[in-house]
Amino acid sequence: MGLSKEQLLARLKELEIDFSQYDHPVVLTVEAQAKYVGHLGGGLSKNLFLKDKKSRFYIVSYLADTKVDPKVLSVRLGLGKGGLRMAPEEALGEILQVPLGSVTPLSLVNESARNVSLLLDHRFRSQKFCFFHPLSNDMSISLTTNGLDKFLKSIKRDPSYVDLEANPSVGKDQPPDLASLVPSSSVVLPDPLETAASSKVPTENKISASNKSTKSAASTS
């Protein structure tokens, strides 16, 4: 089971990382989040949870006004133009262990997310502080990039800040500039239908199901 919001906040305090917390109703978009913390200054973050064709997962975290083209990002990772797609909804619970609308770099604290790659917007560094959900989208916390970096290093992650709006040429003599950020391991999710079937049918009469849920798990706040 993943960390709770309260456990994460306690971890930040133990690490002596400065943050401010703001309770608000559940929000599913950065636009909704802005109604509660947008007037406080700082940068609002958008967060995408992506998957490639080899079942490797990525969190892309960026300022709300940064323009991110997943096709360009896919090429820069060496995956081809169509190499990235939104991760399925069940991956939120199985891998990040957060509810829908709560994708955050802070979810990498969970052991189940150990193979998820994190790409951070280099523009975060231009902000006095930025807002992130602390594993739950009924609260936002403000962190400086120094604080975020300290947290990531505490879980043995080296922060990778990237110019997500760049579109460098990729070719024979110009290898993908972000290829080093592709995870080395893939993650196989349990089939939700197969799991449900096995819980209802005796072991000797198990049936298999091949259809998988394909709900999108992208979060914009």
Disulfide bonds with the S-S distance in Angstrom:
none
